[in-house]
Amino acid sequence: MRIIFNMVAVVILVAGCRSVETPSGGQPTAISITSLVGTSWVAEDINGQGVLAQAQSTLTFVSAQQIAGRAACNQYFGSVELVGGTAHLRPAGTTRMACPPAVMEQETRFLDALGAVSTFRFDGGKLLLLDDSGRVRMRLAPSPP
């Protein structure tokens, strides 16, 4: 039920922020950061590389100014900074647990990619996070309830 509510909220709250959704066969539609508030996502791909099945990297839009989640091993929190029509995601802090090297490597890739994001768009129900050059840094799927 939460997924349906979140998807309806995304559709209803379409507005600014240089981020776009491209409906099937249609023109891109602007999406505001506020349309993502309350939604949670799980990384499927980071910088063109897959992710570990046993170590989820997640992103939750807590508010229009705050993000949080699990980087892979550690919990993180951060902010959303709106600058000139772009939304920059800024991870600010993490817990300090140690995990196996492969999990820590995924965490580093995730946090680096998250820090490079300047815009986002939807593609087939997935959230794509892009950098200033338009390169897809991360593909995320809606988090199961």
Backbone as CSV, one residue per row, in Angstrom:
resi,resn,N_x,N_y,N_z,CA_x,CA_y,CA_z,C_x,C_y,C_z
1,MET,0.821,-1.178,0.000,0.000,0.000,0.000,0.873,1.253,0.000
2,ARG,1.980,1.227,0.762,2.885,2.378,0.830,3.510,2.656,-0.528
3,ILE,3.854,1.616,-1.270,4.435,1.806,-2.597,3.439,2.506,-3.502
4,ILE,2.186,2.087,-3.451,1.154,2.712,-4.288,1.007,4.179,-3.899
5,PHE,0.953,4.462,-2.607,0.841,5.846,-2.147,2.019,6.672,-2.633
6,ASN,3.236,6.130,-2.497,4.428,6.858,-2.916,4.431,7.109,-4.409
7,MET,4.008,6.134,-5.187,3.991,6.316,-6.633,2.942,7.351,-7.032
8,VAL,1.786,7.351,-6.363,0.760,8.352,-6.632,1.289,9.736,-6.253
9,ALA,1.987,9.842,-5.131,2.551,11.123,-4.707,3.546,11.653,-5.728
10,VAL,4.362,10.779,-6.288,5.333,11.190,-7.302,4.615,11.756,-8.515
11,VAL,3.559,11.102,-8.941,2.820,11.558,-10.117,2.130,12.891,-9.832
12,ILE,1.537,13.038,-8.666,0.780,14.239,-8.336,1.681,15.454,-8.136
13,LEU,2.826,15.269,-7.537,3.670,16.400,-7.164,4.722,16.747,-8.214
14,VAL,4.366,16.637,-9.460,5.284,16.978,-10.551,5.499,18.493,-10.561
15,ALA,6.793,18.906,-10.535,7.154,20.335,-10.616,8.648,20.477,-10.836
16,GLY,9.253,21.682,-10.749,10.624,22.092,-11.102,11.791,21.192,-10.757
17,CYS,12.976,21.725,-10.711,14.208,21.119,-10.226,15.025,20.384,-11.271
18,ARG,15.039,20.722,-12.495,15.851,20.200,-13.580,15.872,18.681,-13.675
19,SER,15.154,18.000,-12.868,15.077,16.559,-12.921,13.852,16.186,-13.733
20,VAL,13.957,15.107,-14.507,12.881,14.820,-15.445,12.420,13.382,-15.382
21,GLU,11.169,13.196,-15.750,10.586,11.873,-15.934,10.155,11.815,-17.389
22,THR,10.522,10.751,-18.077,10.134,10.619,-19.464,9.080,9.533,-19.571
23,PRO,7.810,9.915,-19.716,6.757,8.927,-19.872,6.924,8.213,-21.207
24,SER,6.371,7.039,-21.352,6.466,6.281,-22.586,6.022,7.121,-23.768
25,GLY,6.945,7.337,-24.708,6.637,8.059,-25.929,6.366,9.530,-25.738
26,GLY,6.601,10.076,-24.533,6.282,11.469,-24.297,7.507,12.331,-24.085
27,GLN,7.263,13.598,-23.813,8.313,14.552,-23.520,8.687,14.435,-22.044
28,PRO,9.947,14.768,-21.681,10.334,14.758,-20.267,9.448,15.699,-19.455
29,THR,9.143,15.304,-18.238,8.327,16.093,-17.337,9.166,16.413,-16.097
30,ALA,9.166,17.668,-15.673,9.940,18.066,-14.503,9.382,17.406,-13.246
31,ILE,10.272,17.060,-12.319,9.886,16.429,-11.052,10.547,17.207,-9.926
32,SER,9.798,17.575,-8.925,10.368,18.306,-7.795,10.924,17.337,-6.762
33,ILE,11.867,17.831,-5.987,12.437,17.029,-4.905,11.352,16.695,-3.883
34,THR,10.360,17.583,-3.724,9.305,17.312,-2.747,8.476,16.095,-3.133
35,SER,8.461,15.743,-4.417,7.703,14.559,-4.832,8.358,13.276,-4.347
36,LEU,9.613,13.353,-3.949,10.320,12.167,-3.461,10.281,12.024,-1.943
37,VAL,9.804,13.049,-1.243,9.770,13.004,0.217,8.950,11.805,0.676
38,GLY,9.530,11.034,1.593,8.856,9.858,2.132,9.102,8.591,1.334
39,THR,9.843,8.674,0.233,10.119,7.480,-0.560,11.477,6.900,-0.196
40,SER,11.605,5.593,-0.370,12.859,4.890,-0.102,13.230,4.054,-1.313
41,TRP,14.539,3.957,-1.572,15.057,3.321,-2.771,16.239,2.420,-2.431
42,VAL,16.430,1.373,-3.243,17.538,0.431,-3.083,18.379,0.465,-4.351
43,ALA,19.688,0.632,-4.198,20.587,0.700,-5.350,20.655,-0.643,-6.058
44,GLU,20.507,-0.602,-7.383,20.669,-1.789,-8.232,21.980,-1.739,-9.003
45,ASP,22.468,-0.524,-9.210,23.677,-0.322,-9.996,24.334,0.968,-9.529
46,ILE,25.647,0.928,-9.332,26.407,2.112,-8.931,27.560,2.277,-9.911
47,ASN,27.575,3.387,-10.622,28.637,3.682,-11.591,28.841,2.567,-12.604
48,GLY,27.752,1.976,-13.063,27.849,0.943,-14.087,28.262,-0.418,-13.568
49,GLN,28.358,-0.564,-12.268,28.697,-1.847,-11.649,27.508,-2.301,-10.805
50,GLY,27.302,-3.571,-10.754,26.229,-4.114,-9.933,26.500,-3.910,-8.452
51,VAL,25.605,-4.414,-7.642,25.745,-4.316,-6.193,25.702,-5.719,-5.582
52,LEU,26.197,-5.827,-4.383,26.189,-7.092,-3.664,24.783,-7.412,-3.170
53,ALA,24.365,-8.642,-3.318,23.032,-9.044,-2.875,22.892,-8.965,-1.356
54,GLN,23.962,-9.238,-0.631,23.881,-9.286,0.828,24.140,-7.938,1.493
55,ALA,24.422,-6.884,0.717,24.717,-5.568,1.304,23.953,-4.483,0.548
56,GLN,22.757,-4.187,1.006,21.950,-3.180,0.323,22.454,-1.774,0.614
57,SER,22.460,-0.957,-0.435,22.713,0.482,-0.305,21.380,1.163,-0.575
58,THR,20.934,1.985,0.370,19.593,2.555,0.283,19.624,4.085,0.365
59,LEU,18.562,4.686,-0.136,18.393,6.134,-0.102,16.952,6.435,0.275
60,THR,16.762,7.205,1.335,15.435,7.647,1.752,15.423,9.169,1.754
61,PHE,14.393,9.738,1.128,14.193,11.175,1.145,13.339,11.484,2.363
62,VAL,13.989,11.847,3.460,13.324,12.096,4.734,12.470,13.359,4.647
63,SER,13.002,14.385,4.016,12.297,15.647,3.789,12.867,16.252,2.510
64,ALA,12.404,17.427,2.146,12.928,18.089,0.952,14.370,18.556,1.159
65,GLN,14.837,18.528,2.407,16.201,18.945,2.705,17.071,17.847,3.304
66,GLN,16.524,16.661,3.561,17.271,15.647,4.298,17.150,14.269,3.656
67,ILE,18.299,13.585,3.563,18.349,12.203,3.095,18.982,11.335,4.176
68,ALA,18.749,10.030,4.087,19.337,9.081,5.027,19.272,7.699,4.390
69,GLY,19.956,6.742,4.992,19.891,5.374,4.505,21.064,4.549,4.978
70,ARG,21.286,3.440,4.283,22.410,2.560,4.552,23.305,2.605,3.323
71,ALA,24.589,2.913,3.538,25.535,3.016,2.425,25.939,1.633,1.919
72,ALA,25.945,0.653,2.750,26.194,-0.772,2.495,26.473,-1.413,3.849
73,CYS,27.455,-0.880,4.537,27.794,-1.356,5.875,27.228,-0.416,6.935
74,ASN,27.404,0.871,6.702,27.066,1.890,7.690,25.820,2.690,7.319
75,GLN,25.150,3.201,8.351,24.048,4.138,8.170,24.663,5.499,7.833
76,TYR,23.948,6.306,7.049,24.418,7.653,6.738,23.249,8.616,6.822
77,PHE,23.578,9.885,6.850,22.581,10.952,6.774,23.204,12.079,5.969
78,GLY,22.356,12.949,5.467,22.869,14.060,4.695,21.776,15.031,4.328
79,SER,22.107,15.907,3.394,21.169,16.960,3.026,20.948,16.991,1.519
80,VAL,19.882,17.673,1.153,19.587,17.975,-0.242,19.773,19.475,-0.368
81,GLU,20.652,19.870,-1.286,20.938,21.284,-1.493,20.433,21.679,-2.873
82,LEU,19.498,22.609,-2.918,18.955,23.086,-4.190,19.742,24.309,-4.623
83,VAL,20.411,24.211,-5.779,21.239,25.300,-6.288,20.930,25.506,-7.764
84,GLY,20.423,26.652,-8.106,20.194,26.996,-9.505,19.413,25.959,-10.290
85,GLY,18.375,25.399,-9.709,17.545,24.434,-10.415,18.064,23.015,-10.386
86,THR,19.138,22.763,-9.655,19.630,21.385,-9.529,19.569,20.956,-8.070
87,ALA,19.463,19.664,-7.854,19.393,19.106,-6.503,20.664,18.318,-6.242
88,HIS,21.507,18.819,-5.356,22.737,18.132,-4.987,22.491,17.346,-3.702
89,LEU,22.800,16.056,-3.715,22.674,15.211,-2.534,24.024,15.215,-1.832
90,ARG,24.019,15.562,-0.558,25.256,15.710,0.189,25.277,14.789,1.404
91,PRO,25.912,13.599,1.284,26.063,12.769,2.474,26.945,13.516,3.481
92,ALA,26.517,13.601,4.735,27.229,14.399,5.725,27.946,13.574,6.780
93,GLY,27.397,12.418,7.131,28.010,11.624,8.180,27.541,10.183,8.125
94,THR,28.363,9.301,8.697,28.030,7.878,8.744,28.413,7.310,10.102
95,THR,27.846,6.139,10.395,28.340,5.383,11.535,29.719,4.854,11.134
96,ARG,30.431,4.189,12.016,31.813,3.794,11.733,32.073,2.309,11.952
97,MET,31.184,1.468,11.466,31.405,0.025,11.577,32.332,-0.423,10.452
98,ALA,33.005,-1.515,10.690,33.848,-2.122,9.658,33.150,-3.380,9.155
99,CYS,33.229,-3.613,7.861,32.618,-4.770,7.222,33.644,-5.398,6.291
100,PRO,33.328,-6.536,5.679,34.260,-7.151,4.735,34.641,-6.177,3.619
101,PRO,35.826,-6.333,3.044,36.318,-5.405,2.014,35.347,-5.152,0.854
102,ALA,34.674,-6.174,0.359,33.760,-5.981,-0.774,32.590,-5.072,-0.389
103,VAL,32.107,-5.188,0.838,31.012,-4.351,1.320,31.503,-2.913,1.493
104,MET,32.698,-2.757,2.029,33.255,-1.415,2.206,33.518,-0.747,0.856
105,GLU,33.915,-1.530,-0.132,34.153,-0.983,-1.479,32.837,-0.487,-2.077
106,GLN,31.764,-1.257,-1.910,30.451,-0.825,-2.398,30.019,0.447,-1.673
107,GLU,30.245,0.508,-0.381,29.872,1.688,0.395,30.600,2.928,-0.119
108,THR,31.877,2.802,-0.391,32.663,3.917,-0.925,32.120,4.359,-2.275
109,ARG,31.830,3.408,-3.169,31.266,3.744,-4.483,29.924,4.451,-4.332
110,PHE,29.088,3.938,-3.431,27.765,4.514,-3.209,27.869,5.960,-2.729
111,LEU,28.667,6.208,-1.697,28.780,7.557,-1.142,29.420,8.523,-2.138
112,ASP,30.425,8.060,-2.892,31.039,8.899,-3.924,30.020,9.262,-5.002
113,ALA,29.261,8.278,-5.457,28.248,8.522,-6.492,27.165,9.457,-5.966
114,LEU,26.721,9.239,-4.743,25.684,10.079,-4.147,26.151,11.535,-4.077
115,GLY,27.405,11.744,-3.704,27.954,13.091,-3.603,28.112,13.786,-4.948
116,ALA,28.114,13.032,-6.035,28.278,13.609,-7.377,26.948,13.950,-8.043
117,VAL,25.835,13.573,-7.431,24.518,13.742,-8.044,24.133,15.216,-8.132
118,SER,23.600,15.600,-9.293,23.077,16.956,-9.445,21.656,16.956,-10.009
119,THR,21.212,15.828,-10.515,19.860,15.754,-11.057,19.386,14.303,-11.023
120,PHE,18.111,14.111,-11.240,17.551,12.759,-11.224,16.415,12.683,-12.205
121,ARG,16.066,11.455,-12.556,14.915,11.228,-13.429,14.408,9.815,-13.191
122,PHE,13.189,9.574,-13.638,12.609,8.247,-13.574,12.717,7.591,-14.937
123,ASP,12.945,6.298,-14.937,12.992,5.520,-16.170,12.442,4.136,-15.845
124,GLY,11.253,3.837,-16.346,10.646,2.532,-16.103,10.447,2.216,-14.637
125,GLY,10.086,3.196,-13.832,9.861,2.973,-12.407,11.122,3.000,-11.571
126,LYS,12.266,3.171,-12.192,13.551,3.253,-11.479,13.922,4.724,-11.325
127,LEU,14.615,5.029,-10.244,15.128,6.368,-10.009,16.580,6.390,-10.465
128,LEU,16.892,7.266,-11.414,18.257,7.412,-11.914,18.845,8.686,-11.339
129,LEU,20.032,8.579,-10.759,20.745,9.730,-10.224,21.879,10.054,-11.185
130,LEU,21.940,11.300,-11.647,22.909,11.713,-12.658,23.815,12.808,-12.122
131,ASP,25.026,12.875,-12.690,25.955,13.939,-12.305,25.816,15.125,-13.260
132,ASP,26.672,16.122,-13.104,26.595,17.342,-13.920,26.751,17.079,-15.412
133,SER,27.479,16.015,-15.775,27.688,15.712,-17.193,26.530,14.907,-17.785
134,GLY,25.564,14.511,-16.950,24.437,13.714,-17.417,24.678,12.221,-17.327
135,ARG,25.813,11.829,-16.790,26.142,10.409,-16.606,25.313,9.819,-15.464
136,VAL,24.734,8.651,-15.706,23.970,7.970,-14.663,24.972,7.411,-13.652
137,ARG,24.911,7.919,-12.428,25.794,7.469,-11.370,25.197,6.305,-10.584
138,MET,23.836,6.287,-10.544,23.199,5.245,-9.754,21.791,4.977,-10.293
139,ARG,21.402,3.695,-10.289,20.033,3.297,-10.619,19.466,2.640,-9.370
140,LEU,18.283,3.116,-8.952,17.649,2.600,-7.745,16.234,2.130,-8.035
141,ALA,15.822,1.096,-7.317,14.458,0.568,-7.408,13.719,0.969,-6.138
142,PRO,12.403,1.098,-6.221,11.641,1.394,-4.992,11.917,0.321,-3.941
143,SER,12.069,0.760,-2.719,12.320,-0.164,-1.617,11.040,-0.903,-1.285
144,PRO,11.124,-2.228,-1.106,9.917,-2.958,-0.717,9.453,-2.511,0.661
145,PRO,8.142,-2.559,0.904,7.616,-2.107,2.215,8.093,-2.956,3.360
